[in-house]
Each structure stands twice: as C-alpha cells, then as structure tokens.
Amino acid sequence: MKTIRASAAIIYKDGRIYATRRGKGTFKGLWEFPGGKREYGETGEEAVIREIKEELDVEIKVESYLATIEYQYPDFHLVMDCYIASVSEGHLTLKEHDDAVWLSIDEIDVLNWLPADLLVVKEVKKFFQQSAGLL
C-alpha cells in the first residue's frame, strides 16, 4: 500500500478558519484544509508554504504545528502534517478548488469534509478552544 506524505494549512483570520472544496478528482465536492503532497527533501512547513502559494496564490506564515493525522483510504495511506497559519501577503485566489468559505469554530462541523480532514477538524476544535486568545 502506497503512503502519501502531505501538509495542510489551517488558515485563520478574524476568528474564522478557511476551508476549500475540491473541484475535481475522486473527492470532488468534499471540503478540506488546503495543502498537498510533500516533495522529496521538503519539510512539512516548506511543503505547506509551497502548496498554499500554488493553490491559493498567497504567502502564509506558519504560526504553529497542530498535529500529524494518519488515515487509511482504500488506495493509499495518508500521513498529513497540519499547521496553523495566517496569510502574510496577497489575496486568497482559488486555483485548484471550486469554492471556499470562512467558518467560525462553531460552524466548522457543517461541511462535508474529506475523511482525513474530519480528524483535522477535531484537532482544530481542541486547539482553538485551548487558544481562544490567539484568534
């Protein structure tokens, strides 16, 4: 079974968290935290910064490490490093996704998340409940 290493950004601003919806592929229509596969030799932080620049055309500042999520999909095993981040330069522009929303922590459960991202949602809720002053 193939293992995929990925990184995801939990982008926050003004008490809200950014979520994106996949516009193509097997998981089209499901919501996720933006990010993607790590390239050979990249750290998790380097990968998430590169992926967000490619997918959303912005520079982000990684604020902190959140968690590493593992999930067994039918065709591969996902290991995803997740980071709390903020936009440091530019405006969010969808290049890979077909929709995006800003959600409060109280609204985060309303979306139809990818299975692995459901695990991230749990970690995000814990983090922001413990770090209410960060927002």
Rosetta blueprint (number, residue, H / E / L):
1 M L
2 K E
3 T E
4 I E
5 R E
6 A E
7 S E
8 A E
9 A E
10 I E
11 I E
12 Y E
13 K E
14 D L
15 G L
16 R E
17 I E
18 Y E
19 A E
20 T E
21 R E
22 R E
23 G L
24 K L
25 G L
26 T L
27 F L
28 K L
29 G L
30 L L
31 W E
32 E E
33 F L
34 P L
35 G E
36 G E
37 K E
38 R L
39 E L
40 Y L
41 G L
42 E L
43 T L
44 G H
45 E H
46 E H
47 A H
48 V H
49 I H
50 R H
51 E H
52 I H
53 K H
54 E H
55 E H
56 L H
57 D L
58 V L
59 E E
60 I E
61 K E
62 V E
63 E E
64 S E
65 Y E
66 L E
67 A E
68 T E
69 I E
70 E E
71 Y E
72 Q E
73 Y L
74 P L
75 D L
76 F E
77 H E
78 L E
79 V E
80 M E
81 D E
82 C E
83 Y E
84 I E
85 A E
86 S E
87 V E
88 S E
89 E E
90 G L
91 H L
92 L L
93 T L
94 L L
95 K L
96 E L
97 H E
98 D E
99 D E
100 A E
101 V E
102 W E
103 L E
104 S L
105 I H
106 D H
107 E H
108 I H
109 D H
110 V H
111 L L
112 N L
113 W E
114 L L
115 P H
116 A H
117 D H
118 L H
119 L H
120 V H
121 V H
122 K H
123 E H
124 V H
125 K H
126 K H
127 F H
128 F H
129 Q H
130 Q H
131 S L
132 A H
133 G H
134 L H
135 L L
